Amino acid sequence: MKAELKSTENSMAPTEEDMIKLGEDMEKMETNAQVIENGMVPDPVQ
């Protein structure tokens, strides 16, 4: 029997499918160095 994962509050990726999608989206994002090279200002550190 496969155990089901329960979603938790305040999670960016509550399910495995969401985690895979988030990883794919993050791979496409530019790094801060690439943003600066393009003449833009990266998001501030939080």
N, CA, C, O and CB atoms as a CASP TS submission, in Angstrom:
PFRMAT TS
TARGET T0000
AUTHOR 0000-0000-0000
METHOD Language model
MODEL 1
PARENT N/A
ATOM      1  N   MET     1       0.848  -1.186   0.000  1.00  0.00           N
ATOM      2  CA  MET     1       0.000   0.000   0.000  1.00  0.00           C
ATOM      3  C   MET     1       0.890   1.245   0.000  1.00  0.00           C
ATOM      4  O   MET     1       1.795   1.369   0.825  1.00  0.00           O
ATOM      5  CB  MET     1      -0.963   0.001   1.230  1.00  0.00           C
ATOM      6  N   LYS     2       0.631   2.138  -0.906  1.00  0.00           N
ATOM      7  CA  LYS     2       1.409   3.374  -1.011  1.00  0.00           C
ATOM      8  C   LYS     2       0.863   4.416  -0.044  1.00  0.00           C
ATOM      9  O   LYS     2      -0.335   4.697  -0.024  1.00  0.00           O
ATOM     10  CB  LYS     2       1.387   3.917  -2.459  1.00  0.00           C
ATOM     11  N   ALA     3       1.741   4.972   0.740  1.00  0.00           N
ATOM     12  CA  ALA     3       1.330   6.008   1.691  1.00  0.00           C
ATOM     13  C   ALA     3       1.103   7.312   0.944  1.00  0.00           C
ATOM     14  O   ALA     3       1.900   7.694   0.087  1.00  0.00           O
ATOM     15  CB  ALA     3       2.394   6.196   2.810  1.00  0.00           C
ATOM     16  N   GLU     4       0.033   7.977   1.268  1.00  0.00           N
ATOM     17  CA  GLU     4      -0.261   9.258   0.635  1.00  0.00           C
ATOM     18  C   GLU     4       0.392  10.378   1.427  1.00  0.00           C
ATOM     19  O   GLU     4       0.361  10.386   2.658  1.00  0.00           O
ATOM     20  CB  GLU     4      -1.786   9.486   0.528  1.00  0.00           C
ATOM     21  N   LEU     5       0.983  11.319   0.709  1.00  0.00           N
ATOM     22  CA  LEU     5       1.586  12.473   1.367  1.00  0.00           C
ATOM     23  C   LEU     5       0.515  13.520   1.601  1.00  0.00           C
ATOM     24  O   LEU     5      -0.245  13.856   0.693  1.00  0.00           O
ATOM     25  CB  LEU     5       2.753  13.055   0.526  1.00  0.00           C
ATOM     26  N   LYS     6       0.458  14.022   2.795  1.00  0.00           N
ATOM     27  CA  LYS     6      -0.492  15.084   3.105  1.00  0.00           C
ATOM     28  C   LYS     6       0.179  16.416   2.837  1.00  0.00           C
ATOM     29  O   LYS     6       1.352  16.608   3.158  1.00  0.00           O
ATOM     30  CB  LYS     6      -0.987  14.994   4.578  1.00  0.00           C
ATOM     31  N   SER     7      -0.574  17.339   2.244  1.00  0.00           N
ATOM     32  CA  SER     7      -0.008  18.660   2.003  1.00  0.00           C
ATOM     33  C   SER     7       0.102  19.412   3.317  1.00  0.00           C
ATOM     34  O   SER     7      -0.706  19.223   4.227  1.00  0.00           O
ATOM     35  CB  SER     7      -0.864  19.452   0.993  1.00  0.00           C
ATOM     36  N   THR     8       1.102  20.259   3.405  1.00  0.00           N
ATOM     37  CA  THR     8       1.289  21.065   4.599  1.00  0.00           C
ATOM     38  C   THR     8       1.060  22.519   4.245  1.00  0.00           C
ATOM     39  O   THR     8       1.243  22.925   3.097  1.00  0.00           O
ATOM     40  CB  THR     8       2.698  20.857   5.204  1.00  0.00           C
ATOM     41  N   GLU     9       0.667  23.284   5.214  1.00  0.00           N
ATOM     42  CA  GLU     9       0.451  24.704   4.982  1.00  0.00           C
ATOM     43  C   GLU     9       1.782  25.388   4.728  1.00  0.00           C
ATOM     44  O   GLU     9       2.824  24.937   5.203  1.00  0.00           O
ATOM     45  CB  GLU     9      -0.273  25.352   6.176  1.00  0.00           C
ATOM     46  N   ASN    10       1.743  26.478   3.977  1.00  0.00           N
ATOM     47  CA  ASN    10       2.919  27.297   3.696  1.00  0.00           C
ATOM     48  C   ASN    10       3.988  26.542   2.911  1.00  0.00           C
ATOM     49  O   ASN    10       5.177  26.797   3.101  1.00  0.00           O
ATOM     50  CB  ASN    10       3.508  27.807   4.986  1.00  0.00           C
ATOM     51  N   SER    11       3.599  25.638   2.053  1.00  0.00           N
ATOM     52  CA  SER    11       4.555  24.896   1.257  1.00  0.00           C
ATOM     53  C   SER    11       4.487  25.372  -0.185  1.00  0.00           C
ATOM     54  O   SER    11       3.399  25.552  -0.733  1.00  0.00           O
ATOM     55  CB  SER    11       4.290  23.382   1.349  1.00  0.00           C
ATOM     56  N   MET    12       5.647  25.575  -0.803  1.00  0.00           N
ATOM     57  CA  MET    12       5.673  25.987  -2.201  1.00  0.00           C
ATOM     58  C   MET    12       5.233  24.850  -3.111  1.00  0.00           C
ATOM     59  O   MET    12       4.664  25.095  -4.175  1.00  0.00           O
ATOM     60  CB  MET    12       7.071  26.465  -2.592  1.00  0.00           C
ATOM     61  N   ALA    13       5.488  23.609  -2.708  1.00  0.00           N
ATOM     62  CA  ALA    13       5.151  22.460  -3.520  1.00  0.00           C
ATOM     63  C   ALA    13       4.596  21.349  -2.630  1.00  0.00           C
ATOM     64  O   ALA    13       5.347  20.487  -2.173  1.00  0.00           O
ATOM     65  CB  ALA    13       6.381  21.970  -4.310  1.00  0.00           C
ATOM     66  N   PRO    14       3.291  21.364  -2.382  1.00  0.00           N
ATOM     67  CA  PRO    14       2.709  20.393  -1.459  1.00  0.00           C
ATOM     68  C   PRO    14       2.651  18.962  -1.994  1.00  0.00           C
ATOM     69  O   PRO    14       2.566  18.022  -1.204  1.00  0.00           O
ATOM     70  CB  PRO    14       1.336  20.829  -1.098  1.00  0.00           C
ATOM     71  N   THR    15       2.695  18.776  -3.299  1.00  0.00           N
ATOM     72  CA  THR    15       2.649  17.421  -3.858  1.00  0.00           C
ATOM     73  C   THR    15       3.898  17.165  -4.692  1.00  0.00           C
ATOM     74  O   THR    15       4.615  18.097  -5.058  1.00  0.00           O
ATOM     75  CB  THR    15       1.374  17.218  -4.717  1.00  0.00           C
ATOM     76  N   GLU    16       4.147  15.908  -4.985  1.00  0.00           N
ATOM     77  CA  GLU    16       5.314  15.558  -5.796  1.00  0.00           C
ATOM     78  C   GLU    16       5.211  16.174  -7.195  1.00  0.00           C
ATOM     79  O   GLU    16       6.209  16.637  -7.747  1.00  0.00           O
ATOM     80  CB  GLU    16       5.457  14.025  -5.898  1.00  0.00           C
ATOM     81  N   GLU    17       4.007  16.177  -7.763  1.00  0.00           N
ATOM     82  CA  GLU    17       3.812  16.785  -9.083  1.00  0.00           C
ATOM     83  C   GLU    17       4.157  18.272  -9.060  1.00  0.00           C
ATOM     84  O   GLU    17       4.803  18.786  -9.973  1.00  0.00           O
ATOM     85  CB  GLU    17       2.364  16.589  -9.555  1.00  0.00           C
ATOM     86  N   ASP    18       3.715  18.959  -7.996  1.00  0.00           N
ATOM     87  CA  ASP    18       4.021  20.383  -7.855  1.00  0.00           C
ATOM     88  C   ASP    18       5.521  20.603  -7.709  1.00  0.00           C
ATOM     89  O   ASP    18       6.064  21.573  -8.238  1.00  0.00           O
ATOM     90  CB  ASP    18       3.280  20.977  -6.649  1.00  0.00           C
ATOM     91  N   MET    19       6.193  19.698  -6.990  1.00  0.00           N
ATOM     92  CA  MET    19       7.633  19.818  -6.782  1.00  0.00           C
ATOM     93  C   MET    19       8.382  19.668  -8.111  1.00  0.00           C
ATOM     94  O   MET    19       9.333  20.403  -8.378  1.00  0.00           O
ATOM     95  CB  MET    19       8.121  18.761  -5.766  1.00  0.00           C
ATOM     96  N   ILE    20       7.955  18.725  -8.931  1.00  0.00           N
ATOM     97  CA  ILE    20       8.589  18.526 -10.236  1.00  0.00           C
ATOM     98  C   ILE    20       8.386  19.758 -11.103  1.00  0.00           C
ATOM     99  O   ILE    20       9.328  20.218 -11.748  1.00  0.00           O
ATOM    100  CB  ILE    20       8.022  17.273 -10.941  1.00  0.00           C
ATOM    101  N   LYS    21       7.168  20.302 -11.129  1.00  0.00           N
ATOM    102  CA  LYS    21       6.860  21.488 -11.933  1.00  0.00           C
ATOM    103  C   LYS    21       7.681  22.681 -11.447  1.00  0.00           C
ATOM    104  O   LYS    21       8.228  23.429 -12.257  1.00  0.00           O
ATOM    105  CB  LYS    21       5.348  21.814 -11.871  1.00  0.00           C
ATOM    106  N   LEU    22       7.767  22.858 -10.139  1.00  0.00           N
ATOM    107  CA  LEU    22       8.532  23.970  -9.570  1.00  0.00           C
ATOM    108  C   LEU    22      10.001  23.853  -9.953  1.00  0.00           C
ATOM    109  O   LEU    22      10.634  24.850 -10.300  1.00  0.00           O
ATOM    110  CB  LEU    22       8.381  24.006  -8.035  1.00  0.00           C
ATOM    111  N   GLY    23      10.552  22.632  -9.891  1.00  0.00           N
ATOM    112  CA  GLY    23      11.943  22.420 -10.279  1.00  0.00           C
ATOM    113  C   GLY    23      12.184  22.779 -11.731  1.00  0.00           C
ATOM    114  O   GLY    23      13.198  23.391 -12.067  1.00  0.00           O
ATOM    115  N   GLU    24      11.240  22.392 -12.605  1.00  0.00           N
ATOM    116  CA  GLU    24      11.373  22.722 -14.028  1.00  0.00           C
ATOM    117  C   GLU    24      11.317  24.232 -14.236  1.00  0.00           C
ATOM    118  O   GLU    24      12.086  24.787 -15.020  1.00  0.00           O
ATOM    119  CB  GLU    24      10.267  22.030 -14.852  1.00  0.00           C
ATOM    120  N   ASP    25      10.396  24.896 -13.523  1.00  0.00           N
ATOM    121  CA  ASP    25      10.275  26.356 -13.641  1.00  0.00           C
ATOM    122  C   ASP    25      11.542  27.049 -13.153  1.00  0.00           C
ATOM    123  O   ASP    25      11.995  28.014 -13.768  1.00  0.00           O
ATOM    124  CB  ASP    25       9.057  26.863 -12.845  1.00  0.00           C
ATOM    125  N   MET    26      12.117  26.566 -12.055  1.00  0.00           N
ATOM    126  CA  MET    26      13.305  27.198 -11.486  1.00  0.00           C
ATOM    127  C   MET    26      14.527  27.012 -12.389  1.00  0.00           C
ATOM    128  O   MET    26      15.393  27.886 -12.439  1.00  0.00           O
ATOM    129  CB  MET    26      13.589  26.627 -10.097  1.00  0.00           C
ATOM    130  N   GLU    27      14.606  25.883 -13.102  1.00  0.00           N
ATOM    131  CA  GLU    27      15.722  25.666 -14.022  1.00  0.00           C
ATOM    132  C   GLU    27      15.729  26.695 -15.146  1.00  0.00           C
ATOM    133  O   GLU    27      16.787  27.019 -15.685  1.00  0.00           O
ATOM    134  CB  GLU    27      15.659  24.258 -14.606  1.00  0.00           C
ATOM    135  N   LYS    28      14.552  27.209 -15.501  1.00  0.00           N
ATOM    136  CA  LYS    28      14.426  28.172 -16.596  1.00  0.00           C
ATOM    137  C   LYS    28      14.732  29.608 -16.149  1.00  0.00           C
ATOM    138  O   LYS    28      14.941  30.487 -16.985  1.00  0.00           O
ATOM    139  CB  LYS    28      13.022  28.104 -17.181  1.00  0.00           C
ATOM    140  N   MET    29      14.757  29.842 -14.834  1.00  0.00           N
ATOM    141  CA  MET    29      14.977  31.200 -14.327  1.00  0.00           C
ATOM    142  C   MET    29      16.440  31.609 -14.461  1.00  0.00           C
ATOM    143  O   MET    29      17.345  30.786 -14.317  1.00  0.00           O
ATOM    144  CB  MET    29      14.537  31.300 -12.861  1.00  0.00           C
ATOM    145  N   GLU    30      16.657  32.889 -14.738  1.00  0.00           N
ATOM    146  CA  GLU    30      18.014  33.410 -14.829  1.00  0.00           C
ATOM    147  C   GLU    30      18.615  33.561 -13.441  1.00  0.00           C
ATOM    148  O   GLU    30      17.902  33.809 -12.468  1.00  0.00           O
ATOM    149  CB  GLU    30      18.031  34.755 -15.569  1.00  0.00           C
ATOM    150  N   THR    31      19.934  33.409 -13.356  1.00  0.00           N
ATOM    151  CA  THR    31      20.624  33.651 -12.096  1.00  0.00           C
ATOM    152  C   THR    31      20.784  35.158 -11.911  1.00  0.00           C
ATOM    153  O   THR    31      20.585  35.922 -12.855  1.00  0.00           O
ATOM    154  CB  THR    31      22.011  32.931 -12.065  1.00  0.00           C
ATOM    155  N   ASN    32      21.140  35.588 -10.703  1.00  0.00           N
ATOM    156  CA  ASN    32      21.361  37.014 -10.459  1.00  0.00           C
ATOM    157  C   ASN    32      22.458  37.553 -11.368  1.00  0.00           C
ATOM    158  O   ASN    32      22.361  38.682 -11.848  1.00  0.00           O
ATOM    159  CB  ASN    32      21.723  37.260  -8.987  1.00  0.00           C
ATOM    160  N   ALA    33      23.514  36.753 -11.612  1.00  0.00           N
ATOM    161  CA  ALA    33      24.599  37.204 -12.484  1.00  0.00           C
ATOM    162  C   ALA    33      24.087  37.439 -13.905  1.00  0.00           C
ATOM    163  O   ALA    33      24.481  38.409 -14.553  1.00  0.00           O
ATOM    164  CB  ALA    33      25.746  36.174 -12.495  1.00  0.00           C
ATOM    165  N   GLN    34      23.221  36.565 -14.386  1.00  0.00           N
ATOM    166  CA  GLN    34      22.674  36.731 -15.731  1.00  0.00           C
ATOM    167  C   GLN    34      21.759  37.954 -15.796  1.00  0.00           C
ATOM    168  O   GLN    34      21.747  38.669 -16.798  1.00  0.00           O
ATOM    169  CB  GLN    34      21.905  35.468 -16.158  1.00  0.00           C
ATOM    170  N   VAL    35      21.002  38.193 -14.743  1.00  0.00           N
ATOM    171  CA  VAL    35      20.121  39.362 -14.693  1.00  0.00           C
ATOM    172  C   VAL    35      20.952  40.636 -14.758  1.00  0.00           C
ATOM    173  O   VAL    35      20.607  41.565 -15.488  1.00  0.00           O
ATOM    174  CB  VAL    35      19.252  39.346 -13.408  1.00  0.00           C
ATOM    175  N   ILE    36      22.046  40.686 -14.000  1.00  0.00           N
ATOM    176  CA  ILE    36      22.921  41.862 -13.983  1.00  0.00           C
ATOM    177  C   ILE    36      23.568  42.058 -15.349  1.00  0.00           C
ATOM    178  O   ILE    36      23.674  43.188 -15.827  1.00  0.00           O
ATOM    179  CB  ILE    36      24.005  41.720 -12.891  1.00  0.00           C
ATOM    180  N   GLU    37      24.004  40.960 -15.985  1.00  0.00           N
ATOM    181  CA  GLU    37      24.606  41.050 -17.326  1.00  0.00           C
ATOM    182  C   GLU    37      23.630  41.657 -18.329  1.00  0.00           C
ATOM    183  O   GLU    37      24.045  42.335 -19.269  1.00  0.00           O
ATOM    184  CB  GLU    37      25.053  39.659 -17.810  1.00  0.00           C
ATOM    185  N   ASN    38      22.344  41.417 -18.134  1.00  0.00           N
ATOM    186  CA  ASN    38      21.327  41.950 -19.041  1.00  0.00           C
ATOM    187  C   ASN    38      20.930  43.378 -18.680  1.00  0.00           C
ATOM    188  O   ASN    38      19.995  43.928 -19.262  1.00  0.00           O
ATOM    189  CB  ASN    38      20.097  41.056 -19.028  1.00  0.00           C
ATOM    190  N   GLY    39      21.634  43.981 -17.726  1.00  0.00           N
ATOM    191  CA  GLY    39      21.394  45.375 -17.374  1.00  0.00           C
ATOM    192  C   GLY    39      20.209  45.599 -16.456  1.00  0.00           C
ATOM    193  O   GLY    39      19.712  46.719 -16.339  1.00  0.00           O
ATOM    194  N   MET    40      19.758  44.545 -15.807  1.00  0.00           N
ATOM    195  CA  MET    40      18.624  44.681 -14.890  1.00  0.00           C
ATOM    196  C   MET    40      19.092  44.522 -13.453  1.00  0.00           C
ATOM    197  O   MET    40      20.235  44.137 -13.206  1.00  0.00           O
ATOM    198  CB  MET    40      17.527  43.644 -15.214  1.00  0.00           C
ATOM    199  N   VAL    41      18.217  44.817 -12.516  1.00  0.00           N
ATOM    200  CA  VAL    41      18.541  44.715 -11.096  1.00  0.00           C
ATOM    201  C   VAL    41      17.844  43.475 -10.546  1.00  0.00           C
ATOM    202  O   VAL    41      16.629  43.342 -10.692  1.00  0.00           O
ATOM    203  CB  VAL    41      18.108  46.008 -10.311  1.00  0.00           C
ATOM    204  N   PRO    42      18.591  42.563  -9.916  1.00  0.00           N
ATOM    205  CA  PRO    42      17.965  41.380  -9.350  1.00  0.00           C
ATOM    206  C   PRO    42      17.121  41.700  -8.119  1.00  0.00           C
ATOM    207  O   PRO    42      17.267  42.761  -7.512  1.00  0.00           O
ATOM    208  CB  PRO    42      19.021  40.365  -8.996  1.00  0.00           C
ATOM    209  N   ASP    43      16.245  40.778  -7.762  1.00  0.00           N
ATOM    210  CA  ASP    43      15.422  40.944  -6.563  1.00  0.00           C
ATOM    211  C   ASP    43      16.319  41.063  -5.351  1.00  0.00           C
ATOM    212  O   ASP    43      17.372  40.426  -5.303  1.00  0.00           O
ATOM    213  CB  ASP    43      14.436  39.766  -6.394  1.00  0.00           C
ATOM    214  N   PRO    44      15.930  41.864  -4.365  1.00  0.00           N
ATOM    215  CA  PRO    44      16.737  41.994  -3.149  1.00  0.00           C
ATOM    216  C   PRO    44      16.719  40.695  -2.334  1.00  0.00           C
ATOM    217  O   PRO    44      15.790  39.895  -2.445  1.00  0.00           O
ATOM    218  CB  PRO    44      16.223  43.167  -2.290  1.00  0.00           C
ATOM    219  N   VAL    45      17.744  40.501  -1.528  1.00  0.00           N
ATOM    220  CA  VAL    45      17.808  39.346  -0.652  1.00  0.00           C
ATOM    221  C   VAL    45      16.719  39.496   0.405  1.00  0.00           C
ATOM    222  O   VAL    45      16.530  40.575   0.966  1.00  0.00           O
ATOM    223  CB  VAL    45      19.223  39.203   0.001  1.00  0.00           C
ATOM    224  N   GLN    46      16.020  38.423   0.664  1.00  0.00           N
ATOM    225  CA  GLN    46      14.929  38.507   1.640  1.00  0.00           C
ATOM    226  C   GLN    46      15.306  37.849   2.939  1.00  0.00           C
ATOM    227  O   GLN    46      14.507  37.826   3.874  1.00  0.00           O
ATOM    228  CB  GLN    46      13.668  37.869   1.094  1.00  0.00           C
TER
END
